[in-house]
């Protein structure tokens, strides 16, 4: 009989972000291994949009305990630190249930960027939140060290990510009449993602494309009329944007990984970014991409890289490895 894993998340199941993509991508692998993944998410509660950031949902976690009990799960994983994650953490501690957690985003830096909340306040909260977790899964070894440096004392484990190679592939690259080079940014269009840095790149001949949507899109489109804002793309349509770009430019300093990076690499597109968590764990300098505090220099180097080599070196990123790590670090309730 399949064992049940309950995922508590503050993300709606149809949202486009790394947290949702990760769990959706391991569901089939979990089933094949004899596990059933179920969710408690904002869709099962009343919620409102977060002021100034409507993609984030603030739920009212009434009857959280009853809902957890109804799931009758063998394992509980608390994926986010929002209202639902908070309520689940409190309930599990009160009942003496064991659970594990994950740390996907540099939450304190995110809140500092958006709302000016002092980082030290939020790090106090996230230390408390993850304190009783049987395992804290974070994205990379760099993030393990970062959390240790911020006072995390329990078991912190690096948890890789993967890419669907039936969708993201290099043979989608075709001829284009757009100005070269084609520079691409993909992701949530919000202030903490640093997309201004992409739009401001001084490259008169370049075609700059932003794929994605978010609360900052209208303002960016007004500020940078030379940039193409293509909106949200998924599946093969998104893969075509990756494959036809000459360089994928990753500007976020608050992400802890960046699934979009490995999606671009799988399409053979080299990546330029800053030397921060995510890029420094994924990219091989001068082989699959380039990192520099001067973003234009990073792009210049990335343009010289061999696309076949980029694609070949991306094959180590798999959802199977992601699932294996998740499964091996489950904690029985």
C-alpha positions as CSV (number, residue, x, y, z in Angstrom):
1,X,0.0,0.0,0.0
2,X,1.4,3.4,-1.0
3,X,2.7,5.6,1.8
4,X,1.4,9.1,1.9
5,X,3.5,12.3,2.0
6,X,1.7,15.5,3.0
7,X,3.1,18.7,1.6
8,X,2.0,21.9,3.3
9,X,2.6,24.9,1.1
10,X,1.6,28.5,0.8
11,X,1.6,28.2,-3.0
12,X,-1.4,27.5,-5.1
13,X,-0.9,24.5,-7.3
14,X,-1.2,26.5,-10.6
15,X,1.4,29.1,-9.7
16,X,4.5,29.4,-11.8
17,X,7.5,29.3,-9.5
18,X,10.3,27.0,-8.4
19,X,8.5,25.5,-5.4
20,X,5.4,24.4,-7.4
21,X,7.6,23.1,-10.3
22,X,9.7,21.0,-7.9
23,X,6.8,19.2,-6.3
24,X,4.9,18.7,-9.5
25,X,8.0,17.3,-11.1
26,X,8.6,14.6,-8.5
27,X,4.9,13.4,-8.2
28,X,5.2,10.7,-10.8
29,X,8.6,9.5,-9.5
30,X,7.1,9.3,-6.0
31,X,4.2,7.3,-7.3
32,X,6.5,4.9,-9.2
33,X,8.4,4.4,-5.9
34,X,5.2,3.6,-3.9
35,X,4.4,7.0,-2.4
36,X,1.4,9.2,-2.8
37,X,1.8,13.0,-2.5
38,X,-1.1,15.1,-1.1
39,X,-1.2,18.8,-0.4
40,X,-2.6,21.4,2.0
41,X,-2.4,24.7,0.1
42,X,-4.3,28.0,-0.1
43,X,-6.9,26.4,-2.4
44,X,-8.3,24.6,0.7
45,X,-8.5,27.7,2.8
46,X,-9.7,31.3,2.6
47,X,-7.0,33.6,1.5
48,X,-6.2,37.1,0.3
49,X,-3.5,38.4,-2.0
50,X,-0.4,39.8,-0.3
51,X,-0.5,43.7,-0.4
52,X,1.9,44.8,-3.1
53,X,2.6,41.2,-4.2
54,X,-0.6,39.5,-5.4
55,X,1.1,36.3,-6.4
56,X,1.8,35.6,-2.7
57,X,-1.3,34.3,-1.0
58,X,-2.0,34.9,2.7
59,X,-4.2,32.1,3.9
60,X,-6.4,31.9,7.0
61,X,-5.5,28.4,8.3
62,X,-8.7,27.6,10.2
63,X,-9.0,23.9,11.1
64,X,-5.4,23.2,10.1
65,X,-5.3,20.4,12.7
66,X,-8.4,18.7,11.4
67,X,-7.2,18.9,7.8
68,X,-3.8,17.4,8.8
69,X,-5.5,14.5,10.7
70,X,-7.9,13.9,7.7
71,X,-4.9,13.3,5.5
72,X,-3.6,10.5,7.7
73,X,-0.1,11.0,6.2
74,X,2.9,8.8,7.0
75,X,5.2,11.8,6.4
76,X,4.7,15.6,6.7
77,X,6.8,18.1,4.8
78,X,6.3,21.8,5.4
79,X,7.5,23.5,2.3
80,X,7.1,27.3,3.1
81,X,7.3,29.6,6.0
82,X,4.0,31.5,5.3
83,X,0.7,31.3,7.3
84,X,-0.1,27.7,6.4
85,X,3.4,26.5,7.1
86,X,3.4,28.4,10.4
87,X,0.1,26.8,11.4
88,X,1.2,23.3,10.4
89,X,4.5,23.7,12.3
90,X,2.7,24.8,15.5
91,X,0.1,22.0,15.3
92,X,2.8,19.3,14.6
93,X,4.9,20.5,17.5
94,X,1.9,20.5,19.8
95,X,0.9,16.9,18.8
96,X,4.5,15.7,18.9
97,X,4.5,14.8,15.2
98,X,7.9,14.7,13.5
99,X,8.2,16.5,10.1
100,X,10.8,18.0,7.9
101,X,10.9,21.4,6.1
102,X,12.5,23.0,3.1
103,X,14.1,26.4,2.4
104,X,13.6,27.5,-1.2
105,X,14.0,31.3,-1.2
106,X,16.2,33.7,0.7
107,X,13.1,34.8,2.6
108,X,14.8,37.5,4.8
109,X,16.4,39.2,1.8
110,X,13.2,38.9,-0.1
111,X,11.2,40.7,2.6
112,X,13.9,43.3,3.0
113,X,13.9,44.1,-0.7
114,X,10.1,44.3,-0.9
115,X,9.0,45.8,2.4
116,X,12.2,47.0,4.1
117,X,11.8,44.5,7.0
118,X,15.2,44.2,8.8
119,X,17.0,41.0,7.8
120,X,17.9,40.1,11.4
121,X,14.2,40.1,12.4
122,X,13.3,37.6,9.7
123,X,16.3,35.4,10.3
124,X,15.1,35.1,13.9
125,X,11.8,33.8,12.5
126,X,13.2,31.3,10.0
127,X,15.6,29.9,12.6
128,X,12.6,29.4,14.9
129,X,10.5,28.0,12.1
130,X,13.0,25.3,11.1
131,X,14.3,24.6,14.6
132,X,12.4,21.4,15.2
133,X,12.6,20.1,11.6
134,X,13.9,16.6,11.3
135,X,15.8,17.7,8.2
136,X,16.0,21.1,6.5
137,X,16.2,20.6,2.7
138,X,17.8,23.6,0.9
139,X,18.9,23.8,-2.7
140,X,22.7,23.8,-2.7
141,X,25.8,23.2,-0.6
142,X,26.3,27.0,-0.7
143,X,22.9,27.5,0.9
144,X,23.7,24.9,3.5
145,X,26.7,27.1,4.5
146,X,24.7,30.2,4.3
147,X,22.1,28.9,6.7
148,X,24.8,27.6,9.0
149,X,26.3,31.1,9.0
150,X,22.9,32.5,10.0
151,X,22.5,30.2,13.0
152,X,20.8,27.1,11.8
153,X,22.0,24.2,14.0
154,X,20.0,21.2,12.9
155,X,20.5,18.8,10.0
156,X,20.6,20.9,6.8
157,X,20.8,18.9,3.5
158,X,21.5,20.1,-0.1
159,X,18.6,19.1,-2.4
160,X,19.2,19.3,-6.1
161,X,16.7,20.2,-8.9
162,X,16.1,18.7,-12.3
163,X,14.8,19.5,-15.8
164,X,12.3,17.7,-18.1
165,X,14.4,16.9,-21.2
166,X,11.4,15.8,-23.2
167,X,10.4,19.5,-23.2
168,X,13.6,21.5,-22.8
169,X,15.9,20.5,-25.7
170,X,18.3,22.2,-28.1
171,X,16.7,21.1,-31.4
172,X,14.1,23.8,-31.0
173,X,16.6,26.4,-32.1
174,X,15.8,27.8,-35.5
175,X,16.5,30.7,-37.7
176,X,15.4,34.2,-36.6
177,X,15.4,37.7,-38.0
178,X,15.7,39.3,-34.6
179,X,18.7,41.4,-33.8
180,X,21.6,39.5,-32.3
181,X,22.5,38.6,-29.7
182,X,19.2,37.5,-28.3
183,X,19.3,37.9,-24.6
184,X,16.7,36.3,-22.5
185,X,15.3,36.6,-18.9
186,X,12.7,34.2,-17.6
187,X,10.9,34.3,-14.3
188,X,8.6,36.1,-12.0
189,X,8.7,39.8,-12.9
190,X,9.1,41.4,-9.5
191,X,11.5,43.9,-8.0
192,X,13.6,41.5,-6.0
193,X,14.5,39.6,-9.2
194,X,16.9,42.4,-10.4
195,X,15.4,42.5,-13.9
196,X,16.3,46.2,-14.1
197,X,19.9,45.1,-14.5
198,X,18.9,43.0,-17.5
199,X,16.8,45.7,-19.1
200,X,19.6,48.3,-18.6
201,X,22.3,46.2,-20.4
202,X,23.9,48.5,-22.9
203,X,23.9,46.5,-26.1
204,X,22.4,48.4,-29.0
205,X,22.3,45.5,-31.4
206,X,20.8,43.1,-28.9
207,X,17.2,41.8,-28.7
208,X,16.2,41.6,-25.1
209,X,13.3,39.5,-24.1
210,X,11.6,39.0,-20.7
211,X,9.4,36.0,-20.4
212,X,7.1,35.9,-17.3
213,X,4.6,38.1,-15.5
214,X,4.4,39.8,-12.1
215,X,3.7,43.0,-10.2
216,X,6.6,44.8,-11.7
217,X,5.9,44.1,-15.4
218,X,3.9,47.2,-16.3
219,X,6.5,49.5,-14.7
220,X,9.3,47.8,-16.4
221,X,7.6,47.9,-19.8
222,X,7.1,51.6,-19.4
223,X,10.7,52.2,-18.4
224,X,12.3,50.1,-21.1
225,X,10.3,50.3,-24.4
226,X,13.1,48.6,-26.3
227,X,12.6,45.4,-24.3
228,X,10.2,42.7,-25.4
229,X,7.8,41.5,-22.6
230,X,6.4,38.2,-23.9
231,X,4.3,37.3,-20.9
232,X,4.1,33.8,-19.3
233,X,5.2,30.9,-21.5
234,X,5.1,27.2,-20.6
235,X,6.2,23.9,-22.0
236,X,7.4,23.8,-25.5
237,X,6.6,27.5,-26.1
238,X,9.0,28.4,-23.2
239,X,11.6,25.9,-24.4
240,X,11.6,27.6,-27.8
241,X,12.5,30.9,-26.1
242,X,15.4,29.3,-24.3
243,X,16.7,27.5,-27.4
244,X,16.6,30.5,-29.6
245,X,18.3,32.8,-27.1
246,X,22.1,33.3,-27.4
247,X,22.5,33.9,-23.7
248,X,20.2,33.4,-20.8
249,X,20.7,36.2,-18.2
250,X,19.9,35.4,-14.6
251,X,19.9,38.5,-12.4
252,X,18.3,37.4,-9.1
253,X,20.3,37.7,-5.9
254,X,17.5,36.3,-3.7
255,X,16.9,32.9,-5.3
256,X,18.7,29.9,-3.8
257,X,18.9,27.9,-7.1
258,X,17.1,29.0,-10.2
259,X,15.4,26.1,-12.1
260,X,15.3,28.4,-15.1
261,X,19.1,28.2,-15.3
262,X,19.1,24.5,-15.8
263,X,16.2,24.7,-18.2
264,X,18.2,27.1,-20.3
265,X,21.3,24.9,-20.1
266,X,19.3,21.8,-21.3
267,X,18.4,23.8,-24.4
268,X,22.1,24.5,-25.0
269,X,21.9,28.1,-24.0
270,X,24.8,29.5,-21.9
271,X,24.0,31.5,-18.8
272,X,25.3,34.8,-17.5
273,X,24.7,35.9,-14.0
274,X,26.2,37.3,-10.8
275,X,28.5,35.2,-8.6
276,X,25.7,34.4,-6.0
277,X,24.0,31.3,-4.7
278,X,22.4,29.5,-7.5
279,X,24.7,30.4,-10.4
280,X,27.9,29.5,-8.4
281,X,26.5,26.1,-7.6
282,X,25.1,25.3,-11.1
283,X,27.5,27.0,-13.6
284,X,30.9,25.9,-14.6
285,X,32.8,29.1,-15.4
286,X,33.8,29.3,-19.0
287,X,32.0,26.1,-19.9
288,X,28.3,26.4,-19.3
289,X,28.2,30.1,-18.4
290,X,29.9,33.0,-16.8
291,X,29.5,34.9,-13.6
292,X,30.7,38.5,-13.0
293,X,29.7,41.4,-10.8
294,X,29.8,43.3,-14.2
295,X,26.8,41.6,-15.9
296,X,27.8,42.8,-19.4
297,X,31.2,41.1,-19.1
298,X,29.5,37.9,-18.0
299,X,27.3,38.1,-21.1
300,X,30.3,38.7,-23.3
301,X,32.0,35.6,-22.0
302,X,28.9,33.5,-22.3
303,X,28.5,34.4,-25.9
304,X,31.8,32.7,-26.7
305,X,30.8,29.3,-25.3
306,X,30.0,26.2,-27.2
307,X,26.3,25.3,-27.1
308,X,26.9,21.5,-27.5
309,X,29.2,21.5,-24.5
310,X,26.6,23.5,-22.5
311,X,23.9,20.9,-23.3
312,X,26.2,18.0,-22.5
313,X,27.3,19.4,-19.2
314,X,23.7,20.0,-18.1
315,X,22.7,16.3,-18.0
316,X,23.7,15.9,-14.3
317,X,20.6,17.8,-13.3
318,X,17.7,15.3,-13.0
319,X,14.4,15.1,-11.3
320,X,15.3,11.5,-10.3
321,X,18.1,12.8,-8.2
322,X,15.8,15.4,-6.7
323,X,13.3,12.8,-5.8
324,X,15.9,10.4,-4.4
325,X,17.2,13.1,-2.0
326,X,13.7,14.1,-0.9
327,X,12.7,10.5,-0.3
328,X,15.9,9.6,1.6
329,X,15.3,12.5,4.0
330,X,11.7,11.9,4.8
331,X,11.0,11.7,8.6
332,X,8.3,9.4,9.8
333,X,5.5,11.2,11.6
